[in-house]
Amino acid sequence: MPVEFKENSIKEWITNNMEEGQIADVVLEGCVTGIVPELIYYADSCAFYEKYKEEIWQRLYDSAQDCDEHQNCLHYTSTFNGGCDVASDDQFRNLLAWWACEDVCREIMMDKDDEDRAAE
């Protein structure tokens, strides 16, 4: 049975379920390492994708536009680690789940760095 993702946003899920060190490891090494146990198996990463797909696609669109206003989302995903090796729907949903988790973890760590600098 797949993991049940109950939080309303990816950021809420990460902050409720991951330690700061784990979030930092995701930023440094990526989900491919298995550092996020809830995103190891396709059943789970696909459940994550299904729960958060609107947020994932909005993030994907915004990121693609930040890189190049004429770049489409599918071309952008081909630049992800493993993006050119996708050969099934499950692999595609897994790729997007991992990317979204990594993207939100980067955002969380950048926000923390900004807060730390402001406190100095």
N, C-alpha and C positions, 0 to 999 in steps of 0.2 A: 504494500500500500504506500503511495507517495506521501511525502511530507505535506502537511497542511499549513499553508501560509495564511495566517489570519490577520496580519497587520495591513493597514490601508495603503502604505507606501513602501517602497524598497528601503528608503532611509530609516523608516520606523522599524522595519524588520531587522535591518543590520544593527541598529543601535540597541534593540531589545535582545538580540541573539548572539552577538559577537563581542568579544573583548577588544579593547583598543589595540593590543599587540597583534591579534588576529587580523584586524582591519589593516594595520600597517603591513602585515605579511601579504595580504591580498594585493595591496598596492605594489609591493616590491616584486612578488613572484607570480601573481595571478591565480585564478581559480583552477587552472590546469594542474596545479600541484596537489589538489585535494584538500587544501586548507579549510575549505568550507564544506563540512560533511553533508550538509543538506543539499548540495549541488553536485554531488559526485555522480549519481546515477541519472540516466536519461528520464526515468519516470519522475524524479524529483525536480530536475532542472526544467523539464517541460511543464510541470505543475507551477513552478515559479514563473515561467514565461506566461502561462495562461492567466495567472492571477494578476500580473503586473504588465501585461502586453501594451496597454495604452500608454502607460508611463515609459516603458522601454522604447516604443516607437517615437514618442515625443522627444525623448533624450537623444535618440538616434538621429532624428531629423535635425534637431538643434546642433548636435555635434558635427554632422555632415556639413551643415550650412556655415558653421564657424570655420571649418577647414577650407571651404570653397562654395560660394553661393550657388554654383551650378552643379554641384556634386549631388547625385542621388544617393539614397540610403543603401541600396543594394551594392552599388559600387564601393561605397564607404566600408561596408562590412567585409568586402573582399580584402581590405587592408589589415583586418584583425588577425592576430596570431591564430592560425588554423582556418582562417576564412576561405582560403582557396581550396581547402580539402573537404568542404561540406558536400555531402552526397545524399542527404535525406532530410526530411522535414524535422525529425527529432534532432539531428545534428545541427540544423539551422537554429531551432529553438534553444538548444543547449548553448550554442555560440552566443546568441543574444542574451540569454540569462547570465552567462559568465561575464560578458562585456558590461551589462548593466550593473551587476554586483561590483565589478572592479571600478566602474565609473563613479558609482555612489561612494564607494570606499575612498577613492581619490578626493572626492568633494569633501567628505567628512574630515580627512586628514588635512586638507588645505584650510578648511574652516578652523580646525584646531590650531594649526600653525599661526593663522592670522590672530586668533584669540591670544595665543602665547606671546606673540610679538606686541600686541596692544597692551598686555599686562606688564610688560617690561618697563 
